[in-house]
Amino acid sequence: MVDDANLTRLQYTVIGTMLQTPACVGEVLTQLGPEDFRSEAARGLFEAICRLHAAGAPVDPVMVQREAGEEYAVAIDEMRKWTTSGIEHYCAALRENSRLYEAQTVAMGIATAESLREIEPQLDKLNGLMSARRGVRIVSMTDAFADFCRRMESGPPKYLKWGIRELDEALYIEQGDFVVIGGYSSAGKTLLALQFAAGMSEKYRVGFFSHETNVEKLTDRIMAHAARVPLRNVKNHSLSEEDWRSVSKLGAQRVAKMDIEFLECSGMSVRDIRAHALSRRFDVIFIDYLQIIESAGHSQYEKVTAISKELHTLAQSQKITVIALAQLSRAEKTRDEKPIPPSMSSFRESGQIEQDADAAMILYPENMKDNDSKRILKVVKNKEGRKLSVSLDFDGAHQTFTVARPSVGEQIRAAKAAAQRPLNPQIGLDEMQELPPHAYTPF
């Protein structure tokens, strides 16, 4: 039988730790529910903490007592004495003991039943407990079809927008997906991630976890992008009057729309990132970069494999979109020493990234021997859409990537190719078609 004293200690330690360490609240709420607390006092305080967290209010002894009621004052004082630094282990133990207690209660009901009819509902409860313990989700085809119809009638889905039309049309990335952006050192992947984060933060709550770059440097770059002021002037603290006007008007307007937080996270593990993401209620997190996250393992290959799996699990289990940057292996060369453009296999140290990612992009110089050339952003994996490549112009002064305008020669060749294609018989002469962006026209 479950030891009641041990179960009480587990409950008190979990509540006490949440009261003393608010940063762990998000993590605990994903692991436990009110049904896991057998003590009426612990359950009441847990429900009060849930309400405060959902409302975005601080979780501390004063606020919890105010939310729960004065009758919980003695319980709060007692539980504050119980804390742990290994909250995840206590959550697992409490969940296990709580399920065991309930299973034993059901078993007692089966043992004292006087007919098979009385046993049947008890068996259903027991089977439900075992399924919940294993984290199994069972959906019949009938239920899946009904859910499909509801989703189709609920209006257009809200996929993440990247600020690049080609990506917005090809990528169906939503809450719970895992995306990887790979690039060589100094290719511009951090800048690209900042640009994506700035755009997404106008609709989502975004966390940017940086393992290498401090907040001040990230802020300098994002302000050069948002306010359209030269990064050189920002770094030298020599903003002109015109620059200040741009910062106070354009920059301030754009920053006011951004719900983004930067986190310096050197030495953090995926578990640490998970705890902060849940505590700060992020919808989307960027991680710069994957290979230097702390992880156990004998080799770098084992470490990166574990990190990739854990990030994928974090995204799926918590419905947080995870966008991780990753270093690529050195470019391979042909016999005549020409660099070979990178591919999915170029992700350094682990093929697990290829398996886990819902979408993967690679950023590299168009001219592999000239790091100042245009960039190619290639979608090398897309589970639910097509692969594609986009040519980007890099404006280093204003820390911005834009879709490259095709040259006049490219426009002419595209126009000639379009003219040689047979006409669509379904299109009448009096109908008009929209020309592609930057298309060449003779008038």
N, C-alpha and C positions, 0 to 999 in steps of 0.2 A: 504493500500500500504506500501511497505518497506520504512522505513525512510532512505533516502540517507545519511544523516549526520551520523546516527548510523552505517550504513554499512561501511562508510569510516573509522570511529573510530575503528571498529572491524578489518578491513584490516590493518590499520596502527599499531595497537597494536600487531597483530600476527607477522608482519614483524619486528617491533621494538624489540620484545622479542627474536626472532631468532638472530638478530644482536647482542644483548647484552648478550644473554644466549645460546651459541652454543650447550650446552648439550641437549636442547629441540628440536633441528632441526629434528632429526630422528623421534620423536613422531609426530611433525607437518606434516611431509611429508607423514606419513601413514594416516593422517586424511583429508588432503586437497590436491587439485590439482590446476593447473593454472586457470581452469574454475571457481573456487570459488572466484577469485579476479576480481571485476568489474573495479577497477581503473587500468588504463594502467601502471602507475608507480609501483603500488604494484605488479601487475602481472609480470612485467619485472624483478623486484627484486626477486620475488619468483622463477622464472625460473632460474635466475643466481645462487641463493642458491642451487637449485636442481642440477645444473651442478657441482658446487663445491663439494657438498656432494657426488655425484656419483663418482667424481674423487679422493675422499679422501683428498681434500684440506681443509685448515682451513676456517671456515665460520666466518668472522668478517667484520666490515665496510670497511676496506681497501681492502680486497680481493673481497668483493661483488661489490664495486665500480669499481674495476679493471675489473671484469668479465662482469658487466652490461654495463659499459661505463661512461664517464665523465658527460654525460647529466643527470645521476641519482644522482649526488652529492647533490643537494638541497633536493631531496626526501629522501635520506638516512639521512641527518641531521635532517629533520622533523620527520621521523619515529622513530629515536633513542630516541625521547622524550616520546614515548608510550611504556610502558612495563607492564607486569603483572606476578604474581606468579602462577596464575591459568590458564595456557595456554590451558589446555585441555577443559576448559569451553568456552574459546573464540573461539577455533577451532570449537566446536559443534555449537555455536551461529552463527559463520560466515557461516558454511556449511548450516545451516538451513535457514538463511536469503538469502544466495545465491540461494538455491533451490527455495525459495519462490519468489524471484525476477524473476527468470526464468519462474516459473509457472505463475506468473502474466503477464509476457510478452506474454506467449503462450495464456493465457486466453484473452488478448486483441486482439490477432490475430483471435481467435475464434469469439469474439464479432463483429469484423469488417468484417468477411468473407461474401462473397456474394453467396456462394454455399456450399452444403454439401461436394463436392469434395475438396474444399479448407480447410474444417474443419478436414478431415481425417488425414492428416499428422500432424496437430497440436495436435490431440488427441493422436497419437502415441508418440509424444514428451512428452506429459503430463503423459501418462502411464509409459513411460520410467523413468521420473523423480521420480514418486512415487515408482517404483520398486527399483531404486537406493537408495532412501531414506531408505527403509526397509532393504537394504543389501541382497536382494534376488538374487540368482543365478539360472537361468532357463536354462537347457540344454535338448534338445530333444534327443530321443534315436538314431536318425540318426547321430546327431553331436557327441554324446557320442561314437558311434561305430567308426566313422571316427577318433576321437581322440585316441581310443583304438588301432586302426591299426597303427597310427603314432607312438604311444609309443612303440608298439611291434617291429617296424622297426628301432627304434632309438638306438638300442644297449642295453647292460645290464644296469640296473639302478644302481645308486650309493648309496647303503645302508651304514649306519654307521658301521664301524668295531670296535669290542670291544677288539681285541687282544687275544680272547679265541675262538678257532675253533668252539666249540659247540655252542657258542652264535652267532658267525658270520653266521653259517649255519641255525640257527633257527629263528633269529630275523630279520624282514624286517623293520627296523627303518629308516625313512627318514626325510627330512626337514618338520617341522610342526607337528611332533609327540611329545607326552608327555609321559615320562618314569619316573617311581618312583622306587627308590632302598631303601628298608627298612632294618632296622637292630636294634639290641639292642645296648645300650650304650657300647662303647669300642669293638664292634664286628669287626670293621675295615672298615665300610662303607665309611668314608672319604678317607682313603687310597685307597680303591678300586676305588672311584670316581676320585681321582688324577691320578691313573694309566690309567683309561679309558680316562681322559681328555688329558693326555700327548700323548697317542697314536692318538687320534682323531685330536689333534692340528697340526699334521703333514700334514693334508689334509684340515682341516676346521679352521675357526677363532673361537676360543673358549674363553668364559668368565666364570670364576669360582667365583661365589658369595658366600662369606663365612660370616656367621652371628656370628660365634664363634671363629674361629682360625685366628690369624693375618698372614699377608703375609710372614713374616720371618719364621714362623713355617711351613707354607705350602711349602716354598722354600726349607727349610732343608730336608723335607721329599721327595720332588720330585727330589732333587739332589742326595740323598742317593739311590733312585731308578734308576735314569738315569745314574749316574757315577759308580754305584755298589760299593759304599764306606760305611763303617759301620755308621749307624745313631749316635751311641754313640760317635764316633770320631768327627762327625759334631757338635753335641750338646756341646761337651767339647772343641771345637776349637782346636783339637789335631790331625789334619790330618797328616799322615805320608808322607814320600816322595812318596811312592807307591800310597797313596790316592790322592796326588796332581797330579801325572801323570794320574790317572784315570779321575780326574776332568777336567784336561786341554785337554785330548784327547777324551775319550769316552763321558764324560759329556758335554763338549763344542760342540761336533758334534751333540749330540742328542738335546741339548737345541737350537742350531741354526735352527733346523727344526721345533721347536714348536712355533706356532702362538697362544699363550695363554696369557690372562691377568687375574690377581687376583684382586678382588674387595672386600675390607672390607666393609660390608653392614649392620652392626648392626643397627636396627631400620628402615630399608628400607621396604616399602610396595611393592606389585606386580607392582603397577604403577611406582614406582621408578626404579625397576628392568627393567621394560619394556623400560623406557626412556633411561637408560644407555645401554641396549642391542641394541637398535636402533641407538643410537648415536655412539656406538663403532663398529657397523656393525657385530655383532657376528652371526655366523651360528649355533652354539651350545652353550647353557649355562648350567652350573651345579649350583645347589643351595643347600647349606649346612646350615640349613636344613629347610624343609617345615613348620614344626609346630611353628617356632619362627619368621616367617615373620609377620610384622605388618599388622593388619587387624581389621576392625570394626566388632563388634558382642558382644552380651551379654554373651555368654559362649564360652569356648574353642572349643566346637563342632561346633558352628556357625562360628567361625573364621576360623577353618581348612577347613570347607566345602566351605566357600567363597574363600579361598586361592587356593584350588584345582581347583575350577571352573575358577578362573581368570588365573591361569597358563595354563590350558587347552586352554582357549580362546587366550592367548598370543601366544602359539605355533601354533594354527590353523590360526589365523588371520595374523600373521607376517611371517609364514613359518620358524620359528626358532625352532630347536629341543630343548626341555626343559627337562633336566634330574634332578629331584629333589630328594634329600635324605629325608628320613622320619624315625622317631622313631617308634618302635614297642611297643605294650603294653607288660606288663610283661608276661613271659611264664606261661601258665596254667600247672597244674600238675595232674597226675593221682592219684588214691587212695593211691598207694604206694609211693607217692611223687616223681615220675619220671617226669621230665619236658616234655611237649608235644611240638614237633617241631612247629614253627610258620607257619601260613598260610595267605591267603589274608585277612582274617578277623582280623589279628593281627595288622593292621595299626592303630595307636593310634588316638582316638578322632573323626574319621570320616569315614563313609562308602562311602563318595563321592569320595574318592581317587580310590576306586575299580571301580567306574562308569567312571571316567574321564580318567584314564591311558590307553594308547594304549598298554603298556607293563609294567609289574611290576616284580621286582626281590626282593628276600629276602636273606640276608646274616646272617648266624648264626653258632655257633660252632657245629662241628659234635658230640662232647660230650657236652651236654648242661650243665654239671656240671664242665667242664674244659674249661676255656676261652682260654687256650693255645693250644687246640686241632686243628685239621684241620677245615677248614670252608666249609660249604655247601652253594653254591650259587644256589638258586632255582628260576626258572622262573615260577611264580604262575599265571601270566596272559600274554597272547600273542594273540592279536586279529587276527593276520594273520599267525600264525604258531603254533608249538607244544610247550607244556610245557616240562621242563626238569630240571635235577639237575646236578650240576658239583661239584666235590670235589676239594678243593683248598688247596695247601700247603702255609703257611704263613712264609715268610722269614722276620722276624722283623728287623734284622740287616740291610738289604738292602731295606726295605719297599716295598716288592714285593709279589704279589700273583701269583702263577703258578698252572697249572692244576696238581693235585696230581697223582703221579705214582702209579698204582695199585700194591698191594703186590704180592709176588710170588704165594701165595695161591690163590689170586683172578685171577691171570693170568692163573694158571693151571685149575681152575674151568671153566674159560671162554673158554679155549682151548678144554677141554673135552666136554663142552656143544656144541661147534661148530662142533666137530667131530661126535657127535650123531645126528646132524641135517641131514635130507636127502639131497643128492646132487641135485643141480639144473640141470635138464636134458638139459637145454639150454647151459650149460657151458661144453665145450669139455675138454678132458684130457690134451690137449696140450695148453690150455689157462691158464692164471695165474690171480689171484685176489690179490689186495693189502691187506695186513694184517692191522688191526687196530693199532693205536699207542701203543707202549709198550706191544704188544701182546707177550704172552709166546710161545716159540718155543723150541722143544727138540734138536735143533742143533745150 
